């Protein structure tokens, strides 16, 4: 019997991976220059959670991202490797399943260079040959067990949590502000009540979601008929190109403000808006909760749990984030590489001989 991960998807699905080499002296000089001339308040430029070193640091694990895709998701049509033009020396750009893409190929000149991912996300739909259905990864998200295409798309629709929980206020932090910016843009553009009723079977069906979750959604709908646009997690997320195109037509001011900023600022929207837009328009396959993907902030304290999670294969995905306040987490990478080497030995077809 074939492994579930080898089952072909019912429609073409691509993976998109964003990466930056923060050790590149030319890139670092450009970033320093743009910080100086950006006009962004110093408080936001120096916000470690927004624009700190942890947002650019290469963790040295990129090989294992490609090995994981080849072994655990062989059904993927193509990998689009998106950078500002940088390439790891070991990457085989002639690999048939690889499509290296520079920002300049699909982003307008007045948005370049950019030093955060939000503008890149909102122009991905302009990449030539990218499938209508794609999964967006950051370079700290890894596959560590076979994953079927149905984890991301079913019936051609993104797999998303059908939850009507509202964003929670957790202080004036960057990601909290993003969630509320997304929430505002979505709910002033779309009439949420009719949108939810039109797809009631996806929100309130106890057989699809479980009785408790379906009932909770119904109560929340009666109390507050808004579509949530909160935190979808720092996880690989399924997207539709057509949704990004629609958001550009409906929210031009918010997207222009986001994509022309060289660095993260509190008034921007994020790719979570696209996920929420798919929820609001019924373009999703409902699941009760997001994928149960462990997300670790890597430091010496979490290191044993990180390595154990990689070796155990209990989850299909894992996310390894740098801690904002602990640059020493980079010293843990040798042991994490060893754990990856145990489950993903040998080069992939994405690596040079």
JOQUIWO-V926966 format. One line per field, one symbol per residue. ss: DSSP state (H for helix, E for strand, L for the rest). burial: 1 if it has 16 or more other ideal C-beta (glycine too) atoms within 10 Angstrom, else 0. A space follows every 10 residues. Layout:
ss=???
burial=???
This chain:
ss=LLLHHHLLLL LLEEEEEELL LLLLHHHHHH HHHHHHHLLL LHHHHLLHHH HLHHHLLLLL LHHHHHHHHH HHLLLLLLEE EEELLLLLLL ELLLLLLEEE EEHHHLLLHH HLLLLLHHHH HHHHHHLLLL LLEEEEELLL EEELLLLLHH HLEELLEEEE ELLLLLLLLL LLLHHHHHHH HHHHHHHHHL LHHHHHHHLH HHHLLHHHHL HHHHHHHHHH HHHLLLLLLL LLLLLLEEEE HHHHHHHHHH LHHHHHHHHL LLLLLLLLLL LHHHHHHHHH LLLEEEELLL LLLEEEEELL LLHHHHHHHH HHLLLLEEEE EELLLLHHHH HHHHHHHHHH HHHLLLLLLL ELL
burial=0000100010 0111111111 0000001000 1001100001 0001101001 1101111110 1111111111 1110111111 1111010100 1000101111 1010011000 1001111111 1111101001 1011111011 1111111110 1111001111 1111011000 0001011110 1110111001 0100110010 0111000110 0011011101 1000111111 1100111111 1011011100 1001100110 1111110111 1111111111 1111111000 1000011110 0110011011 0000111111 1101010011 0110010011 0011000101 100
